[in-house]
Amino acid sequence: MLRALGPLRFTDEERAYLKAKVAHLKETWRTDREVHVNALRLSLGSLHDRLNRLTDAFIDGTIEKDLFERRKTGLLLEQKQAEESLRELQANGHLIPDRLSEFLELAGSAYFQYKLALPEEKRDLLQIVTSNRWVQQKNVEVTLAPAFREVANRLENSNGSPKGNRTPVWRMRTACPGH
């Protein structure tokens, strides 16, 4: 288990980088969230106007009933999706930076938590961090949950050779905009 959880540990440099990035996200999140909420409200207004024009066209007899029903269904579906996104963003949108911070804390400390935990706590931790666990003869195999697998695989071979220099993905993305 420790071998599977080991790649989740962060170096001091990674920890400092992630702390700064999360702090920046928390600072900008409120503004970004407001922009997104306003965009969804504008979209809902536009959808409402389109539904009204569609209804007027049907009443005036410029479109047939089957075309009206198809377009109305599509617009109502778009409207429902936008309303759900708006509700979710208004209700829980402020939690996203905090949830990210909690996830990174758990990922970075999973190895040591497992090492020091009681058996029940170890089971609970593995339920969260892994997606598959199985035993074959005397071998224990685990698969990290997708989000934790991404953290564990943050080191990539950056030059293509089998034993090349391993550079953290976050450093490559910072150095190479667009990645």
C-alpha positions in Angstrom: 0.0 0.0 0.0 2.8 2.4 0.9 4.4 1.8 -2.6 1.1 2.8 -4.2 0.6 5.9 -2.0 4.3 7.0 -2.2 4.0 8.9 -5.5 1.3 11.1 -3.9 3.8 12.8 -1.6 4.7 16.3 -2.6 8.2 17.8 -2.4 8.6 21.1 -0.5 8.9 22.9 -3.8 5.6 21.3 -5.0 3.9 22.1 -1.8 4.9 25.8 -2.0 3.8 26.0 -5.6 0.4 24.4 -4.9 -0.2 26.6 -1.9 0.5 29.7 -4.0 -1.7 28.5 -6.8 -4.6 27.7 -4.5 -4.2 31.1 -2.7 -4.4 32.8 -6.1 -7.4 30.7 -7.1 -9.2 31.8 -3.9 -8.4 35.4 -4.7 -9.7 35.3 -8.2 -12.5 32.8 -7.8 -15.1 35.2 -6.5 -14.7 37.5 -9.5 -14.6 34.6 -11.9 -17.7 33.1 -10.3 -19.6 36.4 -10.6 -18.7 36.6 -14.3 -19.9 33.1 -14.9 -23.1 33.7 -12.9 -23.8 36.9 -15.0 -23.1 34.9 -18.2 -25.6 32.3 -17.2 -28.2 34.9 -16.4 -27.7 36.5 -19.8 -28.0 33.1 -21.5 -31.2 32.5 -19.6 -32.6 35.8 -20.7 -31.7 35.0 -24.3 -33.3 31.6 -24.1 -36.5 33.1 -22.7 -36.6 35.6 -25.6 -36.0 32.9 -28.1 -38.8 30.8 -26.6 -41.1 33.8 -26.8 -40.2 34.4 -30.5 -40.7 30.7 -31.3 -44.1 30.8 -29.6 -45.0 34.0 -31.6 -43.9 32.3 -34.8 -46.1 29.3 -34.1 -49.1 31.4 -33.2 -48.7 33.5 -36.4 -48.6 30.2 -38.3 -45.1 30.7 -39.8 -43.8 27.4 -38.5 -45.5 24.0 -38.3 -46.4 22.3 -35.0 -43.8 19.5 -35.2 -41.0 22.0 -35.9 -42.2 24.2 -33.1 -42.3 21.2 -30.6 -38.7 20.1 -31.6 -37.3 23.6 -31.2 -39.2 24.2 -28.0 -38.0 21.0 -26.5 -34.4 21.9 -27.4 -34.7 25.4 -25.9 -36.4 24.1 -22.8 -33.6 21.6 -22.3 -30.9 24.3 -22.7 -32.9 26.5 -20.3 -33.0 23.7 -17.7 -29.3 23.0 -18.0 -28.5 26.7 -17.6 -30.8 27.0 -14.6 -29.2 24.0 -12.9 -25.7 25.3 -13.6 -26.7 28.7 -12.1 -28.2 27.1 -9.0 -25.1 24.9 -8.5 -22.8 27.8 -8.9 -24.8 30.0 -6.5 -25.2 27.3 -3.9 -21.8 25.6 -4.0 -19.5 27.6 -6.3 -17.7 29.2 -3.4 -16.6 25.8 -2.1 -14.5 24.8 -5.2 -11.2 26.4 -4.1 -11.7 25.0 -0.6 -12.5 21.5 -2.0 -9.4 21.7 -4.2 -7.3 22.7 -1.2 -8.7 19.7 0.9 -8.1 17.3 -2.0 -4.4 18.4 -2.4 -3.9 18.2 1.4 -5.3 14.6 1.4 -3.3 13.6 -1.6 -0.1 15.0 -0.2 -0.6 13.4 3.2 -2.1 10.1 2.3 1.2 8.2 2.5 1.9 9.4 6.1 -1.7 9.1 7.2 -1.7 5.5 6.1 1.6 4.8 7.8 0.3 6.2 11.1 -3.3 5.2 11.0 -5.3 2.6 12.9 -6.6 -0.3 10.8 -10.1 1.2 10.5 -8.7 4.5 9.5 -6.5 2.8 6.9 -9.6 1.2 5.4 -11.4 4.5 5.3 -8.4 6.2 3.6 -8.1 3.5 1.0 -11.8 3.7 0.2 -11.3 7.4 -0.7 -7.9 7.2 -2.4 -8.3 4.0 -4.4 -10.8 2.7 -6.9 -9.8 -0.9 -7.1 -8.2 -3.2 -4.6 -7.6 -6.9 -5.0 -5.4 -9.7 -3.7 -3.9 -12.4 -5.9 -2.1 -15.1 -4.0 0.2 -13.1 -1.7 0.2 -9.9 -3.9 -1.9 -6.9 -3.1 -2.8 -4.8 -6.1 -4.4 -1.3 -5.9 -5.5 1.2 -8.4 -5.6 4.8 -7.3 -8.9 6.7 -7.9 -8.6 8.9 -11.1 -7.9 12.2 -9.4 -5.3 10.7 -7.2 -3.8 8.8 -10.1 -3.3 12.2 -11.9 -1.4 13.5 -8.9 0.7 10.3 -8.7 1.5 10.6 -12.4 2.5 14.3 -12.3 6.1 13.3 -13.1 6.5 12.7 -16.8 9.5 11.8 -18.9 10.1 15.1 -20.5 12.7 14.2 -23.1 11.4 10.9 -24.5 14.3 8.7 -23.4 13.5 5.8 -21.1 15.7 7.0 -18.2 15.6 10.7 -18.9 15.2 13.6 -16.6 11.8 13.6 -14.9 10.2 17.0 -14.7 7.0 17.8 -12.8 4.1 18.3 -15.2 3.2 21.6 -13.4 6.7 23.0 -14.1 6.5 22.0 -17.7 3.0 23.6 -18.0 4.3 26.8 -16.3 7.3 27.0 -18.6 5.4 26.1 -21.8 2.2 28.1 -22.0 -0.6 26.3 -23.8 0.2 22.9 -22.2 
